[in-house]
Amino acid sequence: MGGAGITIAKVNTLAETMADPHVAARGMLTDAKLEDGSIAPLVSPPVKFSRTPTTIRMAAPALGAHNIEVLDELGYDAERRARL
C-alpha cells in the first residue's frame, strides 16, 4: 500500500518476468525447439493436470517462415516479393 492509500506494485519488464525465480518454480515457461534447431522460451500451457501433463507439440516457426504465403494472400506476385 502506497503512502496515499493506493495499492502499488512494481511493473517488471518481460525479461525480468521471465528471469523471476517464482516463474521458474511454477513451471510457467517451457523451451520450444525452433525450425533452425535453436531453443526459445515460451509460456507454458496455463492449465496443469495432475495425471495428464500438458505439452507444446510443435516447433515455433522461424522468423519469416510464412512470408511468401502471407504476401500471396495479400496479392503480391513473385516480382513484387523479390523487390521487397
C-alpha positions as CSV (number, residue, x, y, z in Angstrom):
1,M,0.0,0.0,0.0
2,G,1.4,3.4,-1.0
3,G,1.6,6.4,1.2
4,A,-1.7,7.8,-0.2
5,G,-3.6,4.6,0.5
6,I,-3.2,3.4,-3.1
7,T,-2.1,-0.2,-3.8
8,I,1.1,-0.2,-5.8
9,A,3.4,-2.8,-7.2
10,K,6.5,-2.8,-9.4
11,V,5.9,-3.5,-13.1
12,N,8.5,-5.9,-14.5
13,T,9.8,-5.9,-18.0
14,L,9.3,-9.1,-20.0
15,A,13.0,-10.1,-19.4
16,E,12.6,-9.5,-15.6
17,T,9.4,-11.6,-15.5
18,M,11.0,-14.5,-17.4
19,A,14.0,-14.4,-15.1
20,D,11.9,-14.4,-11.9
21,P,12.5,-17.4,-9.7
22,H,8.8,-17.7,-8.9
23,V,8.0,-18.0,-12.7
24,A,10.5,-20.9,-12.9
25,A,9.3,-22.6,-9.8
26,R,5.7,-22.5,-11.1
27,G,6.8,-24.0,-14.4
28,M,5.3,-21.1,-16.3
29,L,7.9,-21.3,-19.1
30,T,8.9,-24.1,-21.4
31,D,11.6,-24.4,-24.1
32,A,10.4,-24.7,-27.7
33,K,12.7,-26.0,-30.4
34,L,12.7,-23.8,-33.4
35,E,13.0,-25.0,-37.0
36,D,16.7,-24.0,-37.1
37,G,17.3,-26.1,-34.0
38,S,17.7,-23.3,-31.6
39,I,15.7,-23.1,-28.4
40,A,13.3,-20.2,-27.4
41,P,11.3,-19.8,-24.2
42,L,7.5,-19.9,-24.5
43,V,4.8,-19.5,-22.0
44,S,3.7,-23.0,-20.8
45,P,0.1,-24.1,-21.0
46,P,-1.6,-22.4,-18.1
47,V,-3.6,-25.4,-17.0
48,K,-1.7,-28.1,-15.0
49,F,-3.3,-31.5,-14.7
50,S,-2.1,-34.0,-12.0
51,R,-2.3,-37.1,-14.2
52,T,-2.1,-35.7,-17.8
53,P,0.8,-33.3,-18.4
54,T,0.3,-30.6,-21.0
55,T,2.9,-30.1,-23.6
56,I,3.7,-28.0,-26.6
57,R,4.0,-30.4,-29.5
58,M,5.1,-28.3,-32.4
59,A,8.2,-26.2,-33.0
60,A,7.7,-22.5,-33.4
61,P,8.1,-21.3,-36.9
62,A,11.3,-19.4,-37.8
63,L,11.1,-15.7,-38.3
64,G,9.7,-15.0,-41.8
65,A,8.9,-18.7,-42.4
66,H,5.4,-17.9,-43.8
67,N,6.2,-14.6,-45.6
68,I,5.5,-16.0,-49.1
69,E,2.1,-17.4,-48.1
70,V,1.1,-14.2,-46.4
71,L,2.3,-12.0,-49.2
72,D,0.5,-14.3,-51.7
73,E,-2.7,-13.8,-49.8
74,L,-2.2,-10.0,-49.9
75,G,-1.9,-10.2,-53.7
76,Y,1.9,-9.7,-54.0
77,D,3.3,-11.5,-57.1
78,A,6.8,-13.1,-57.2
79,E,8.3,-9.9,-58.8
80,R,6.9,-7.6,-56.1
81,R,8.1,-10.0,-53.4
82,A,11.6,-10.1,-54.9
83,R,11.7,-6.3,-54.7
84,L,10.9,-6.4,-51.0
